Amino acid sequence: MIDPPTYASFLVRLWREPTLELPEPATGWQGEVEHIQSGQRWEFDTVDEVLNFLRRQVTALGSGWLAGG
């Protein structure tokens, strides 16, 4: 029996977008996480959501599977 991988690689992108009212970027960050091995991507409205997602992924990795978001 082959053991499941004990690692995962993620690319995390964070950005702020300007609004029509404020030409400078807004204070809130948006994010995207890409799982390198599978190519799956997830988008988030806050950095907290990104971090919570990554925490769930680490927990799921310990169980031998990738959580869906």
Protein Blocks (a to p, Z undefined) as FASTA:
>chain_A
ZZddfbdcddddddddddfklmbacfbdcdddddfknopacddfbfklmmmmmmmmmmmm
mnopaceZZ
